[in-house]
Amino acid sequence: MVLIAVAAFLGLGFARTSLDRSAFDLAELNGAIDEQLALNEQLRIEVARLENPARIAPLADEMGLVIPSDTNQLLVNLDAPSPVVAESDGNGANQ
């Protein structure tokens, strides 16, 4: 009877220790998640700032980049033995 009581006491002590360790690990993981969420939010704000056209336009002007007035579409036939570029006739149709 005493042996059963001692085994039960030790079992409960082990279970309590395991639960405390799991709770500590969970708290540590939740802290890490919170840190990563804050970092993610900062990075999203940084991406939005860097993608802002009001920031990009002056930099493009400094580099001499301009918006083209007209464009030509080039199509590449990938099924040909060697790629051949098709030219546009100016009306949007390819020859």
BAVEXMI-725717 format. One record per residue (C-alpha): y, z, x; residue number from 1. Coordinates in pm, 1 decimal. Layout:
N
+----------+----------+----------+-----+
:       c2 :       c3 :       c1 :   n :
+----------+----------+----------+-----+
:        Y :        Z :        X : NUM :
...
+----------+----------+----------+-----+
//
This chain:
95
+----------+----------+----------+-----+
:       c2 :       c3 :       c1 :   n :
+----------+----------+----------+-----+
:      0.0 :      0.0 :      0.0 :   1 :
:    236.4 :     87.2 :    284.2 :   2 :
:    144.2 :   -236.0 :    457.5 :   3 :
:    243.4 :   -437.1 :    146.7 :   4 :
:    575.4 :   -250.5 :    121.2 :   5 :
:    653.6 :   -316.5 :    490.5 :   6 :
:    559.4 :   -684.1 :    454.7 :   7 :
:    776.7 :   -716.9 :    143.0 :   8 :
:   1068.4 :   -544.5 :    318.2 :   9 :
:   1039.7 :   -773.2 :    621.7 :  10 :
:   1004.2 :  -1078.1 :    396.3 :  11 :
:   1320.5 :   -987.1 :    205.0 :  12 :
:   1506.2 :   -924.4 :    530.6 :  13 :
:   1398.6 :  -1264.8 :    664.0 :  14 :
:   1495.7 :  -1435.3 :    338.7 :  15 :
:   1836.8 :  -1266.6 :    343.2 :  16 :
:   1893.4 :  -1370.7 :    706.4 :  17 :
:   1795.5 :  -1729.2 :    625.0 :  18 :
:   2030.8 :  -1738.6 :    326.5 :  19 :
:   2317.3 :  -1598.1 :    533.2 :  20 :
:   2258.1 :  -1858.8 :    803.8 :  21 :
:   2247.2 :  -2136.5 :    542.4 :  22 :
:   2571.3 :  -2011.1 :    389.0 :  23 :
:   2734.0 :  -2008.5 :    733.5 :  24 :
:   2613.6 :  -2364.2 :    802.7 :  25 :
:   2740.8 :  -2477.8 :    462.7 :  26 :
:   3083.8 :  -2323.5 :    524.9 :  27 :
:   3096.9 :  -2492.8 :    865.4 :  28 :
:   3005.5 :  -2831.1 :    714.5 :  29 :
:   3264.4 :  -2791.0 :    438.0 :  30 :
:   3528.3 :  -2721.6 :    703.5 :  31 :
:   3426.8 :  -3033.7 :    893.5 :  32 :
:   3440.5 :  -3238.9 :    572.0 :  33 :
:   3791.6 :  -3109.7 :    499.0 :  34 :
:   3904.2 :  -3204.4 :    850.9 :  35 :
:   3761.4 :  -3555.4 :    816.0 :  36 :
:   3922.4 :  -3599.9 :    472.3 :  37 :
:   4261.0 :  -3503.7 :    618.1 :  38 :
:   4211.5 :  -3744.0 :    910.3 :  39 :
:   4104.5 :  -4020.0 :    668.8 :  40 :
:   4420.5 :  -3968.7 :    463.4 :  41 :
:   4637.4 :  -3984.6 :    777.7 :  42 :
:   4465.8 :  -4306.6 :    883.0 :  43 :
:   4515.3 :  -4462.1 :    538.5 :  44 :
:   4886.9 :  -4382.1 :    561.2 :  45 :
:   4899.3 :  -4533.2 :    911.2 :  46 :
:   4725.1 :  -4851.7 :    791.7 :  47 :
:   4970.1 :  -4883.3 :    500.3 :  48 :
:   5262.9 :  -4841.0 :    741.5 :  49 :
:   5124.8 :  -5101.5 :    981.3 :  50 :
:   5048.4 :  -5352.0 :    702.7 :  51 :
:   5401.0 :  -5326.1 :    559.8 :  52 :
:   5557.0 :  -5676.1 :    552.0 :  53 :
:   5900.4 :  -5522.2 :    618.3 :  54 :
:   5764.1 :  -5406.8 :    956.9 :  55 :
:   5571.6 :  -5726.1 :   1036.5 :  56 :
:   5843.0 :  -5984.9 :    951.6 :  57 :
:   6091.2 :  -5882.1 :   1225.4 :  58 :
:   5810.1 :  -5870.9 :   1482.4 :  59 :
:   5698.9 :  -6220.4 :   1379.5 :  60 :
:   6058.0 :  -6346.8 :   1411.1 :  61 :
:   6083.0 :  -6198.4 :   1761.5 :  62 :
:   5766.9 :  -6387.2 :   1860.5 :  63 :
:   5896.5 :  -6712.6 :   1713.5 :  64 :
:   5641.6 :  -6724.7 :   1432.9 :  65 :
:   5750.4 :  -6909.0 :   1118.4 :  66 :
:   5596.1 :  -6983.2 :    780.7 :  67 :
:   5485.5 :  -7349.2 :    787.5 :  68 :
:   5664.4 :  -7584.1 :    547.7 :  69 :
:   5354.6 :  -7792.0 :    474.9 :  70 :
:   4989.4 :  -7741.8 :    545.1 :  71 :
:   4692.0 :  -7965.6 :    607.4 :  72 :
:   4342.0 :  -7873.5 :    509.0 :  73 :
:   4065.5 :  -7953.4 :    753.6 :  74 :
:   3703.5 :  -7957.9 :    644.6 :  75 :
:   3413.9 :  -7944.0 :    887.5 :  76 :
:   3081.4 :  -8102.4 :    793.3 :  77 :
:   2832.2 :  -7849.9 :    930.2 :  78 :
:   2532.4 :  -8058.2 :    821.5 :  79 :
:   2615.0 :  -8341.4 :   1063.5 :  80 :
:   2437.6 :  -8345.6 :   1403.2 :  81 :
:   2769.9 :  -8280.1 :   1570.5 :  82 :
:   3057.8 :  -8135.3 :   1365.3 :  83 :
:   3299.7 :  -8400.5 :   1235.8 :  84 :
:   3641.9 :  -8302.0 :   1105.6 :  85 :
:   3749.4 :  -8461.3 :    774.8 :  86 :
:   4120.5 :  -8533.9 :    737.3 :  87 :
:   4336.0 :  -8478.2 :    432.6 :  88 :
:   4530.3 :  -8773.6 :    286.6 :  89 :
:   4828.9 :  -8549.5 :    198.6 :  90 :
:   4747.3 :  -8534.4 :   -174.7 :  91 :
:   4484.0 :  -8267.3 :   -131.0 :  92 :
:   4197.4 :  -8520.5 :   -127.5 :  93 :
:   3973.3 :  -8545.4 :    175.6 :  94 :
:   3868.1 :  -8871.9 :    334.4 :  95 :
+----------+----------+----------+-----+
//
